[in-house]
Amino acid sequence: MPALGKELLGKNIKNVHIHDNCGEMDEHLAVSDGKINFRSIFSNLNMYRDNFVIEVHKEEDVLRSKEKIY
């Protein structure tokens, strides 16, 4: 898989929308509640420091996701 961070896409990344899922539908789960390997994704985005948009259904999932991201 090619690198996904700013070193490849540079200034073309304006914001990143984040939510987890189990691979069957667009569930908008909190980060780490599904099957997405965010450790790999964030390591490829290690130079990205702009906007993260957390797309979940519950306020508590926003807070839990934020803890995992930052």
C-alpha positions in Angstrom: 0.0 0.0 0.0 1.5 3.4 -0.9 2.1 6.1 1.7 -1.0 8.2 2.3 0.5 11.1 4.2 1.4 14.6 3.2 4.7 13.4 1.8 2.7 11.9 -1.1 -0.3 14.2 -1.3 1.2 17.3 0.0 -1.0 20.3 0.4 -3.9 18.5 -1.3 -5.1 17.1 2.0 -7.4 19.8 3.6 -9.2 17.7 6.2 -9.6 14.1 7.2 -13.0 12.5 8.1 -12.7 9.8 10.7 -15.0 7.0 11.9 -14.7 3.3 12.4 -16.8 0.4 11.1 -16.8 -3.4 11.0 -16.5 -3.7 7.2 -20.1 -4.4 6.3 -21.7 -1.0 6.2 -21.0 2.7 7.0 -21.6 2.5 10.8 -19.9 5.7 12.0 -18.5 4.0 15.1 -16.0 5.5 17.5 -12.4 5.0 16.7 -11.3 1.5 17.9 -14.9 0.2 18.1 -14.7 -1.4 14.6 -12.0 -3.1 12.5 -10.1 -0.3 10.9 -6.4 -0.3 11.7 -6.1 3.4 12.7 -2.5 2.9 14.0 -1.4 2.2 10.4 -3.5 5.1 9.0 -2.3 7.6 11.5 1.3 6.5 11.0 0.9 7.3 7.3 -0.6 10.6 8.2 2.0 11.5 10.8 2.9 14.8 9.1 -0.8 15.8 8.8 -1.7 18.3 11.5 -4.7 20.1 10.0 -8.4 19.3 10.5 -9.8 16.0 11.7 -13.6 15.6 11.4 -15.0 12.9 13.7 -18.1 11.4 12.1 -20.0 9.5 14.8 -23.6 9.4 16.1 -23.1 9.9 19.9 -21.3 12.7 21.8 -19.5 10.2 24.0 -18.1 8.6 20.8 -16.7 11.9 19.8 -14.9 12.2 23.1 -13.6 8.6 23.0 -12.4 9.0 19.4 -10.7 12.2 20.2 -8.7 10.4 23.0 -7.5 7.8 20.5 -6.6 10.3 17.8 -4.7 12.8 20.0 
